């Protein structure tokens, strides 16, 4: 993918202070020229989503295949003996562009239980604004995360990602997703069937989507079946096809 911090999300990576903005204005133009020049040496691009495919087309002027990264369907599985719990879940690095603060603000206001798995530079700031209903779990082992996926009511995903494996991991465990409706998640979550989208990154929009999701009767088997479309077999098949096409093409 074209470098996110060079082309699209530099305020979220570098901050919005005057000094950093001035530094970005100096550094980004040559970085973009280097990135564009480097792209011309690539024989064939494989994008991880249609979202990234469009970015490659826009910034590099190149076409690309789309091969979705695989979710581990053997690790992330439902447990029919486990009923959804009362808490909602986030699994994320605690860094600015993940927009964890949206969930913290929305859930503090709703007073609903939220567990946040992950660590990062934003931890102290997020803790300072979080209500007592929000639990910061730190980094956990996969087995512990699997248990939380199975037990949660739903997964919250407020950031914009090129693809996003976490929503697929939750869906593979049979749980629905409430996500910001932009980026790769539009290709991995099915509105009203495996999750609910919210249109803007505000606590109010997230809160409304959570309430909407709470009123839907979700079918864990349908959600799991949807996630199975993104398994390793599909990934291997897609990569094999792209490699074969590259080898057949003129150098």
C-alpha positions in Angstrom: 0.0 0.0 0.0 1.2 3.6 -0.5 2.6 4.8 2.8 -0.4 5.8 5.0 1.5 8.5 6.9 2.9 10.0 3.7 -0.3 10.3 1.7 -3.3 10.2 3.9 -3.0 10.1 7.7 0.0 12.2 8.5 -1.8 14.4 11.1 -2.7 11.2 13.0 0.8 9.9 12.9 2.7 13.1 13.4 0.3 15.2 15.4 -1.3 18.6 14.7 1.2 20.9 16.5 2.6 23.8 14.5 6.2 22.5 14.6 5.2 19.1 13.5 3.0 20.4 10.7 5.9 22.5 9.4 8.2 19.5 9.6 5.7 17.4 7.7 5.5 20.1 4.9 9.2 19.8 4.4 9.6 16.0 4.6 6.5 14.7 2.9 6.9 16.0 -0.7 10.3 14.3 -1.2 9.1 11.2 0.6 6.1 11.0 -1.8 8.3 11.4 -4.8 10.6 8.6 -3.6 7.5 6.4 -2.9 6.1 7.0 -6.4 9.5 6.3 -8.0 9.9 3.1 -6.1 6.4 1.9 -7.1 7.5 1.9 -10.8 9.9 -0.9 -10.1 7.2 -3.2 -8.9 6.0 -5.8 -11.5 2.6 -6.5 -9.9 0.8 -5.2 -6.9 -1.4 -7.3 -4.7 -3.7 -5.3 -2.4 -5.2 -6.6 0.9 -8.5 -5.0 0.1 -10.4 -3.0 -2.6 -9.9 0.0 -0.3 -6.1 -0.4 -0.8 -6.6 -1.2 -4.4 -8.2 2.2 -5.0 -5.3 3.9 -3.1 -2.8 2.2 -5.3 -4.7 3.3 -8.4 -5.0 6.9 -7.0 -1.4 7.5 -5.9 0.6 5.2 -8.1 -1.6 5.1 -11.2 -1.4 1.3 -11.2 -3.8 -1.6 -11.2 -3.6 -4.4 -8.6 -5.0 -7.8 -7.6 -7.0 -8.1 -4.3 -6.1 -11.0 -2.0 -7.6 -10.8 1.4 -5.3 -11.7 4.4 -6.4 -14.9 6.1 -8.1 -15.2 9.5 -7.1 -18.3 11.5 -10.3 -20.3 11.4 -8.9 -23.1 13.6 -7.9 -20.8 16.4 -10.8 -18.4 16.4 -13.9 -20.5 16.8 -17.3 -20.1 18.5 -18.3 -22.0 21.6 -21.9 -22.9 21.6 -21.8 -23.5 25.3 -20.8 -19.9 26.0 -23.7 -17.4 26.0 -22.8 -13.7 25.1 -21.9 -11.7 28.2 -22.9 -8.3 29.3 -19.7 -6.6 28.3 -18.5 -5.2 24.9 -15.0 -5.6 23.7 -12.1 -3.7 22.0 -8.9 -5.3 20.8 -6.5 -2.6 19.7 -3.1 -0.9 20.0 -3.7 2.2 22.1 -2.4 4.7 19.6 -4.1 7.9 18.2 -5.1 6.6 14.8 -7.1 3.7 16.3 -9.5 6.2 17.8 -10.0 4.2 21.1 -11.0 7.5 22.7 -14.3 7.4 20.8 -15.2 4.2 22.5 -14.0 5.4 25.9 -16.1 8.6 25.6 -19.2 6.8 24.3 -19.1 4.0 26.9 -18.3 6.3 29.8 -21.5 8.2 28.9 -23.6 5.0 28.3 -22.2 3.4 31.5 -22.0 0.0 29.8 -19.2 -2.5 30.5 -16.4 -2.3 28.0 -13.1 -4.3 28.1 -10.2 -2.9 26.2 -7.4 -5.3 25.3 -4.1 -3.7 24.2 -1.3 -1.3 25.2 0.3 1.8 23.8 1.2 5.4 24.1 -2.4 6.5 24.7 -3.0 4.3 27.8 -2.6 6.9 30.5 -4.7 9.5 28.6 -7.4 7.1 28.0 -7.5 5.9 31.6 -7.8 9.5 32.8 -11.0 10.0 30.8 -12.6 6.6 31.3 -15.4 5.8 33.6 -15.3 2.9 36.1 -17.3 0.7 33.7 -14.3 0.5 31.4 -11.6 -2.1 32.1 -8.1 -1.9 30.5 -6.8 -5.4 30.2 -3.4 -4.8 28.7 -1.9 -7.2 26.2 -3.3 -10.8 26.6 -2.4 -14.2 25.2 -4.4 -15.5 22.2 -6.3 -18.0 24.4 -7.4 -15.2 26.7 -8.5 -13.0 23.8 -10.4 -16.0 22.3 -12.3 -16.4 25.6 -13.2 -12.7 25.5 -14.3 -12.8 21.9 -16.6 -15.7 22.8 -18.0 -14.1 25.9 -18.5 -10.5 24.7 -21.8 -9.1 23.5 -20.1 -7.4 20.5 -16.8 -6.0 19.2 -16.2 -2.3 18.9 -14.0 -1.1 16.0 -13.8 2.7 15.7 -10.7 3.2 13.6 -10.1 3.1 9.8 -7.9 0.2 8.7 -6.7 -1.0 5.3 -8.2 -4.4 6.1 -8.5 -5.2 9.8 -8.1 -8.7 11.1 -9.7 -8.1 14.6 -13.3 -7.8 13.2 -12.8 -11.1 11.4 -11.4 -12.8 14.5 -14.5 -11.8 16.4 -16.8 -12.9 13.6 -15.0 -16.2 13.4 -16.0 -16.6 17.1 -19.6 -15.8 16.2 -19.8 -12.3 17.6 -21.1 -9.2 15.7 -19.0 -6.0 15.1 -19.9 -2.3 15.5 -17.4 -0.5 13.2 -16.7 2.9 11.6 -18.0 2.5 8.1 -14.9 3.2 6.1 -11.9 1.2 5.0 -11.4 -2.5 4.7 -14.1 -3.3 7.2 -16.7 -2.5 4.6 -15.5 -5.6 2.8 -15.4 -7.9 5.9 -18.5 -7.0 7.8 -22.0 -7.3 6.4 -24.4 -4.7 7.6 -27.3 -6.1 9.7 -26.0 -9.6 9.3 -22.6 -9.7 11.0 -22.5 -6.1 12.3 -23.5 -2.5 12.3 -21.6 0.5 10.8 -21.6 4.1 12.1 -21.0 7.0 9.6 -18.7 9.4 11.4 -16.0 9.1 14.1 -17.9 10.7 17.0 -19.0 9.2 20.3 -22.6 10.0 19.5 -22.5 8.1 16.2 -20.8 5.1 17.9 -23.3 5.2 20.8 -26.2 5.1 18.3 -24.7 2.1 16.5 -24.2 0.2 19.7 -27.8 0.7 20.7 -28.9 -0.4 17.2 -26.8 -3.5 17.5 -28.2 -4.3 20.9 -31.7 -4.5 19.3 -30.7 -7.1 16.7 -31.0 -10.8 17.2 -27.7 -12.1 15.9 -27.1 -15.6 14.6 -23.7 -16.8 15.6 -23.7 -19.5 13.0 -24.4 -17.0 10.2 -21.7 -14.7 11.5 -19.2 -17.6 11.6 -20.1 -18.7 8.1 -19.4 -15.2 6.8 -15.9 -15.2 8.4 -15.1 -18.5 6.7 -15.0 -16.8 3.4 -11.7 -15.2 4.5 -9.9 -18.4 5.5 -6.3 -19.5 4.6 -7.4 -21.6 1.6 -8.8 -18.5 -0.1 -5.7 -16.6 0.6 -3.4 -19.3 -0.8 -5.5 -19.6 -3.9 -5.5 -15.9 -4.5 -1.7 -15.5 -4.0 -1.0 -18.5 -6.2 -3.1 -17.0 -9.0 -1.3 -13.6 -8.7 2.1 -15.3 -8.7 1.2 -17.4 -11.7 -0.1 -14.3 -13.6 3.2 -12.5 -12.8 5.3 -15.3 -14.1 3.3 -15.5 -17.3 3.7 -11.7 -17.9 6.6 -10.2 -19.8 9.4 -9.0 -17.6 
